[in-house]
């Protein structure tokens, strides 16, 4: 399990994360909050299915669930 410990008042919006990822070629299916992180389901620019956890303040990748 991945965990982010950032006060909610310091979070950037899910829309900002979605815009960032779309600009990098991602296709976003869903963004949700899990253990204080943004959990993103979608496809990267190589069309690979992804489930990635991002720090909600920095959008740094915290972890990734490997897909088959």
Buried (B, 14 or more C-beta within 10 A) or exposed (E): EBEBEBEEEEBBEBEEBBEEBEEEEBEBEEBEEEEBBBBBBBBBEEEEEBBBBBBBBEBEEBBEEEEE
